[in-house]
Amino acid sequence: MSEQKTGDLALDHIIQEMVDTVTNSKDEIFQIGEESRNEFEKLNKELTETKHQVLTLIDEGDKLEQKVRFSRMRLSEVSKQFQKYSEDEIRKVYEQTHGLQMDLSMKREKEKQLRERRDDIERRLRTLEETISRAEALGGKISVVLNYLTKDFKHVSDALENAKEKQQFGLQIIEAQEEERRRLSREIHDGPAQMLANVMLRSDLVERTYRERGIDEAMEEVKSVRSLVRSALYEVRKIIYDLRPMALDDLGLIPTLKKYLATVEEYNESMQITFTSFGTERRLESKYEVALFRLIQESVQNAVKHAEASIIKVKVEMKPSAVSIIVKDDGRGFDPSKKKDKSFGLMGMRERVDMLDGELNIDSSIGEGTIVTIHLPIN
């Protein structure tokens, strides 16, 4: 058997092991997500019940405290005028007061224990929220990787010269996969997970504000919580789009862009985004639709996150043999000549355009906004 064929067999074995490992990882992540979700639902029910018990105990304790005060007053009266009451009456009043004080002490202790239990459940719920979000995001990402491994990766061997090159390529894929997992984990931790944890804390504040300051101030807190939820939902949707928008495969580039830009505008209320398409709308090969969508997505996200733009204009022109894109914003702009080498967003855009033999031009200056122009020939 030749060295080349031996290398091919070795690479095929490595690929199969990678597929098996990724498949098992996906199943394990799915199981973790399901178990966490079941535990979350169980704890959520327990939290609702515990909060109800706490409120009930507070109400009962307040009423019992009034009875204790009244009984103490009665005991004081009896003690001062003991000659008017029999020994049995005095003992009865004393025992009644003592019993009420014991009941009150027990209720307050039980209330304290329930409060601690409530706080512990809320901490566990926040941890489970993070676990569920990570499991869902990683599960989706692994599905993309698994699809690549099972459908596309096996054809790479025809494009490589020998087994050594194939193995190196496989290792690069694994490294890129791990890096993407780390990036996604950071995005989830720093974005939705933190926001949801904040929502949990603020929800307690709403309850406390309602009790202590009234419904008007509580409603202001509710509005603040609603804003946090909207931000968290936007971050989740952004992560989903980062993985791959399903509409891109089903509907094509133009409808998916309309939906994406409308979503961005919806969750950035002070921002206006306009989208215009020219030429005859048609489906393109998947590699072009994905590339064009990602390029526009990266340009828009740069305008939203870094440029602090209030107006973004996106134009797409579909010609018979090419597609042209213009993304313009009125943000603060930047000096392209001073851009750091590790600007991964712009680097990724340039690499993607170069792979498809296209052209990318970025025209920007400080205080004057940014114009991104892209031209891709369609073969």
Beta strands, then each sheet from edge to edge (+ up, - down):
strand 1: 272-279
strand 2: 311-318
strand 3: 322-329
strand 4: 359-364
strand 5: 370-377
sheet 1: 1+ 2+ 3- 5+ 4-
end
